[in-house]
Amino acid sequence: MAVSTGRLDPHRGRSLRHGVADAAPGTLSALTVTGGIAVPPSPGSRVTFGRNRLEVDVCVGEEDVRISRVHGLLVRERGHWWLSNTGRSPIRLSDNVLLHRDSEPLPLADGYTALFLRGTREHVLELLVSGGEAGVATRRPTQPTAPPKRWRLSPEEHLVLAVLGQRYLGYDPHPLPLSRQQAAAELAERRPHENWTVKRVEHLVSRVRQRLSDAGVHGLRREEVGEPVGLTLTVNLLRELVLSTTLVPMDLEWLELPEPPPSPG
């Protein structure tokens, strides 16, 4: 188990994509929808993750028997955090690298990395090595990094766009949006009490696209992209939401949580 760790609450930040406040350079943060930890960069520090909550520091895929009880290990050595696969199935990184059980440990770069563990579905584990952002602006190395502009979405807008853009959030190498029909069918299956239809999905997507276009985002109007339009407007919308970290990989995990109970009355 790792020493001198701090617990992370996923309900406070929802994603490490948005950073961690007041973390010392080299600190490793690891987060799933059930919780996480932050570990200082002391030589020899270790973080384990996997299905068995009693054996690991970070639990992921607790009810999925295709996820190993201890699926992976992170160790601080030689100035880096090194990732090893100790499970039966590969770990996919957000740059589409596959790490197998017999692979050499992989050093993590500073900044954000999403890990995808495939069981009956893919489970997301977010990692953040703090401190790399300071080196990006070479002329102002001590200044904090300016975060991207995140767009404000209502809960139902966020839900619809996360479903529509789930292939982008999973770092599919050739992502395409779900169709409106596919999104409506999936939403109706996940939230049967909420009356999801193709028309409702289209209305919410159009509302967000109009709002971002009015705020200056290019490529969200038919006259800006030319004919045939096809999926271009939706692709441009999803790219903006992903690049701005308005939508993040952890949204895939939140989608899998049970439907909230209907409001009384």
N, C-alpha and C positions, 0 to 999 in steps of 0.2 A: 504494500500500500504506500502511496505517496505521503510525504511528511509535510507539515506546515501548510496544509491546503485550506482554501476557503471555499465554501459551498456557493454555487450559483443557482439562482431561481429563474427558471425559464419564463415564468409569468411576468417577470419584471422587464426583461429586455426582449424576449421572444427569439432573438437571434444574435449570434456573435458577429454577424455581418455588419452590425451597427457599432461594433467596438466595445471595449470595456474601459470604464473610467478608472484612472489612478492605478493602472497596472504597471509594475516596473518592467523595463526592457527585458525581453526573454521569458517573461511569464507565459505559461501555457494555460489557456482556458479551454475547457472541453464541455460541450453542452448537448443534451438531448431534451425532448419535451418533458421528461420526468425529472430533470435536474442535471447538475454538473459541478465542476470544481475548477478552481484556479490554483496553479502550482508554481511557486517561484523557481527560477532557473538554477537551483543548487545542483552541482555535479552528483550524478547518481540518483536523482529524483526519478520516480517511476509512476506511471499512470496506466492502469489496466482498464479494459472495457470489454463488455460482452453481456450475455443473457442472464447470468447468475448474479443477482444483486448482492448476495452474501460473499461473493468471491472477488468482485471487481470494484474499482473506484467510480466508474460511470456505467450505469446500466443502460443497455440499448437492445431493443427487440426482446423484451422480457418474456413474452408469451409465444415467441416464434422459435420452435425447436430446431429450425434449420440454422439459426444463429448459434455459434459455439458459446459455451458457458464463459470461457475467457477467449475472446475472439482476436484481441490485439493488445499491443504493449507500446508505450511511449517512454523512452528513457532519455535523460539529459546527459549527454557526453560530448566532449570536444567542442563545446560552445554551440551545440545544436540539440534540438529534440529529434530523436530517431524513432521512426515508426516501424514496427514489426507486426506481421500477421501470425498469430498463434492459433487461428481457427481453421476450419475445414474448407471454407469457401473463400474466394478472393475478396479483397477490399478494393473498391474502385474509388480513386481520388477524383476531385472535381476537374482535373485536367485530363481525365479519361485514362490515367495510368492504372494498371491493375497490379496489385501487390499480392503475391501468393504466399503460401505458408513457407515455401522453400526459397523465397526471394531474399536478397540481402536487405538489411534495414535501410529505410529511406529517410534522408534528412528533410525536415520540414523547413520551408522557407518562412521568413517573417511574414506576418499577415494572416489572412484567412484561408482555410482549406476546409472543404466539405468531404467527408468520407461517406460512402454508400456501401452498406452491408446487405447483401442479397440473401433473403430467406424466402418465406412465402411471398414477400414483397421486398422492396428495398427500404432499409431503415437509414436515416440520416444521423450522423454524428458530426457536429461542427467543432472545428479547432481554430484557435487564434493564438498566434505567437506575437506578443506585444512588442512594440519598439521598432518594427521595420519601417513604419510610416515616416519616421523622422528623417530617414535618409533619402526620401523621394525628392524633396525640394532641395537641391544642392546649395542654393544660395541662402536658404534659411533653414539650416539643419536643426535648429533647436525649436522651431515653431511647430505647434500641433498641426496635424493634417486637417484640412478643411473637409468635412464629410460631404458626400454627394447630396444634392437636393432630393429629399424623399417626398413623394406626393401623398397627400392625405386622401385615404380611401375610407368609405364607410365599411362596416363589417361585411355587409352583403356584397359590396363591390369587390372587396378583398377576396372573399370566398370564390366568387365567380371567376375572377381573373387568375387566381391560383389554380383552379381546376382547368381553365382554358389554356393556361401556359405551363402546365405541369412538366411537359417535355423540356422546356427551357430550364426549369428549376432543377431537373435531374441531370443537367449538363449532357443531354443527348447531343451527339456530334452533328446531327442534321435535324434540328428540332422544327416542328411545325405546330401551330395551334390546333387544339381540338376543334372540330366543327361546332357550330352552335347547337346542333342536334345532339352530338356526343356529350357536350357539356351539360345540356339540360337533362339528358338521361342519367348522367352520373350524379348530378345534384339531386335529382328526384329520388335516386336510390339511396344517397347518403342522408338526405333530409326530407323524408317522405311527408312530413307535416307542413312543409313550407311552400307547396304548390309551385314547383319550378317548371317553367315552360320555355320553349325556344324564344318566344316573344319577350319574356321577362329577361332572359339572358341577353338578347340583342339590345334591349332598352338600357340595361346597366352598362354594357360595353360601350354603347354609343354615347352615353352620358359622360363616362370617364374620358373617352377620346375627345369629345367636344371641350371638356374642361381643360385638358392638357393642351389642346390646340390653341385655345383662347389665351393660355398662359405662355405661348411662344414655342411649343414643341413642334418641329417641322415634320411633315410626312404623315399627318393624321387626317388630311382632307383629300378628297378625290382629285381636286384640281392641282394638288401638289405632287401627285405621283403619276398621273396620266393613266391612260387605258391600255390594256385591261387592268382593272384594279385587283381582282382576285383576293388573295389573302394579305395583300401588302399593308393595308391600314392596320389590321390586327397584328401582323408581325412587327410593324414599327411601334405600335403601342406596347406590346409585350417587351420588346427590346428596351424601350425607355424605362419601363417599370422594373426590369431586372437590373439594368445598368445603374439605375438610381438607388438600388437596394430597397425599393418599395416592396418588391416581391423577393423572397429569399428561399433557399433550399429547405429551411426548417418549416416553411409553410406546407410542404408535403407531409411532414409528420403531424402537424396540427390537423390536416384534413382527415387523418386516420382516427382521430379521437371520436368517441361516441357522440352522437347527435345530442345537443343540449335539449332538456325537456321543454315541451311547449309551454308558453306562458299560461298561467291560470286564467280562466274566464274566456 
